Amino acid sequence: MSAMLIGGIIGGVVLLILVIWFFSTYNRLIRLKENANKSWADIDVLLKQRYDMMPNLINTVKGYATHERELFEKFAEARQTASNALSQGDVSGVAAAEGLLGNMMPKIYALSEAYPDLKADTQFLNLQKEITTMENQIADRREFYNASCTNWNAAIQMVPTNIVAGFMNAERKVLFEVTSAVEREVVKVEF
């Protein structure tokens, strides 16, 4: 065998290995990206359900606490902001709006303490239980979303995977996290 033939075979094997590596890396990145997209879609579904439930909770509370109008208006505004950000797929906007809503929910629940009839209302108690359950599911989904995005973000930055990520025009995904120091504080309920 000539040296040229051996060099051609070695070159062909190396080229085949590179092609296999490229496509397997490309497919792995697609899988990671779709996993992150699916995890956001899971959050999206739960948040929409919760946003649909909130007016029922507010209307139930309004029947008992009519003078708390300012709280209800702020709550409705925060819900609308969250809903708009969600419909646009704006993870940072949803996270910010969720922080506002998260701070308001304890105030709504605290009203039940001030109104014994409300505290005994089965519709209110059922809605409160459903929203609490949903909050826990959303928290679990946020964790999964952030893990999926972290895996994606790490993968597109690692050498040599970043070569394939550059070919795909891959961009970092935004994590769903609390963005302001105020949202990280303990909620103080005052009326």
N, C-alpha and C positions, 0 to 999 in steps of 0.2 A: 504494500500500500504506500502510496505516495504521501508525503507530508501535507500536501495540499488537500487531499481527500480526507485525511485525519483531521486537519484544521477545519474543513467544511462540516464534518460530522460533529465535532465538538461545538462549533459555532451554531449549528442547527439545534443541538440538544440544549445549549444555553438559551437560544432564542425561544425554543419551545417552553422551557422552564419559565422564562420571563412572561411569555404570553399567558401561560396557565396561572402564574402568580397575579398578573394584572387582572384577569377576569375573576379570579376567586376573591381578590381584594375588592374589586368593584361590586361584586355581588354581596359581599359581607357589609360594605358600606350602605348599599341599598337596603339591606335587611335592618341595619341599625337605624337608618333614617325612617323607614316605615314603622318601626317599633316606636320611635319617638312620636311620629304623627298619630299613630293609633292611641298612644297613651294620652295625647292631648285631646283626641276625639272622645275618649272615655270621660275626661274631666268636663268637656264641653256638654255632654249629655246630662251629667249630674248637675252641673251648674244651671242649665236651662230648666231642669226639673225643680230645682230649689228656687230659682227666680219666679217660676210659675206658682209655687206654693206660698211664697212670701206675702203676696197681696191677700190671700185668704187669712193668714195669721194676723196681718195688720188690720184687716176689716173686723176680725173677731175682737181684737184688742180695742179698736176704735169704739165699738159698741159700749164698752165699759169706761173707757178713759178718753172721753171726747175733748177734754181740755189739753191733751198732750199733742196738739196739732203740729207744733214745730218739730217735734221728734219724728212724727209720721211723714212730714214733708221732706225732712233730711233723709229719712230712710228710703222714701220713694225716689229721690234724686240719686242716691248712691246706687240703688238697684238698677235704675235706668242707665247710669254710667257704666256699671258692670256689664249689663246686657249689651250695650253698644260695643264695648271693647271685646266682648266675647264673640259677637257677630262678625267683627273684623279680624278675629284671630290674633288680637294684640295681647300676647302673654303678659307683658309688663303692665299694660292698662288693666287687665283683669286682676292681676296681683294687687295693684294699688286700690282698685275698687273693692276687692275682697277684704282688704285691710280695713277699709271704712265700714263695710257691712259687718265685719267681725267685731268691730268695736261697738256697733249699734245693737247687735242681737242681745247681749246681756241686759241692755237698758229695756228692751222690749219685754224680755222675760221678767225683769225686775218689777215691771208694772203689775204682774200677777200677784206679787206680794202686797202691793198697795190696794188691790181690788180683790177681796176674798171671793166674790161671785165669779170673777174671771178665773181665779185659781181653781175653782171647782168646775168650770165649764169644760165638758168633755171634748168639744170641738177644739178648743184651745189646747187642751192637754194632748190630744191626738196629733195636732199640727206640730206642737212643740217636740213631741217624741219623734215624729217623722223627720223634721228638720235636723234634729240632733243626730239621728241615724245617718241622714244624708251627709251631714258635716263630717262624720267619721269616715264615710266612704270617700268623700272628696279628699280628705287628708291622706288616706291610703293611696288614692290615685295621683295626688301631687307628688308623693314620694316616688312612685313608679315613674311618673313623667320626668322628674328631676334625675332619677337614675338613668333612664333611657337617654336623656339629653346629655348627661355627663359622659356616658359611653360613646355617643356620637361625637361630641366635642373632642374627647380625648383621641378617638380614632382618626379624625381628620387632621390632627396636628402631629401625630406620630410619624417618624421616619421609618420606613419608606412609604407608608400608606398615604402620607400627605401628597405624594406625587399623583396618585390616583384621585385623591380628593380635589386636588387642583384641576385635574382634567375634568372632573364633574362640576366644577364651580361650587363646591360644597361650602356652606356658610354655617357658622356656629348657631346653635339654638339657644334661645333665652330660657333660663331656668325660672320656675315659678317660685318666687321667694318674696319674703317681706322686704320692702325697700326702704321704709322710713323707720327711724328710731322710735317714733311715737307708737307705731304699730307693735313694736316689740315689748312695750311696757305692759304692766298689769292693768287691765281695764278697771277704771274706777266708775262706779255707777252712782250718779248724783242727780237728784231732781230738785 
